[in-house]
């Protein structure tokens, strides 16, 4: 196997959104697996260290329950609602309609927070906790990535 070919192949795989790559030719076999990128949430801001291009294995056109986590801050415990897929973020069900939620609103589990359009399918993103919406981290009509933080929710209400 040519070293230059291997270098170029490794660069292409590294620069792509692939998380797994296999090549088999004759008695030569190459397998590459990349770790999913991490997202770091700081006290004052959300910082995306790397964008995760991995698409969830289960893609549903129905209601999606976003991945989420709790984040400790000095003042309060905040719950982070993350995007379960890559798409376009919409705060309202239709142009000109009022948004599903505003900062300061109290939400319940199962309440729709936003819509993410992916592949021409409108996916409702629901809250998985009860709490007050502290911060909406994405602007209406903006693209979002898988695992990107969308909402910060204070569960101490």
C-alpha positions, 0 to 999 in steps of 0.5 A: 500500500502506497504511503502517500495514498494512506496519508491522503486517505487518513486526511480525507477521513479525518476532515470528513464527518465520518465516524467509522471507515473500513477499507479492505483490499487483498490482504490489507485491511484498515479500520478507523473509528473516531470518538464523538466530539464533546460539548462544554457548557461554561457558566457564562456561555455555551462553547461548542468544542467540536461539532458532532456530525453523527446522526442519531441511529433512530430518526423519527418523523414523530415527536423527538425527545432531545438528549439533555443534561444538568449543568451546575452553575454558581447560582442555580442548577440548569437543565440543558435541552439539546438538539436530537438531530441536524436541521433548522430551528424554529421557535413557532409552529408557523411564520407569524405565529407566536413562539412555543415558549419565551424566556421566563415561561414555565414548561412541563414534560412533554410540552413542545419547545420548538420545531427542528426541520430536517429533510422537509420533516417538522420534528417537535422537540419537547421538554423532558423536565418541569422548570422555567426557561432561563435562556433560548440559545438559538435564533429562529431559522438558524441551523443546528447540529446534533447535540447542540444546546438549545435551551437552559431550564431552571428545574428549581421552580 
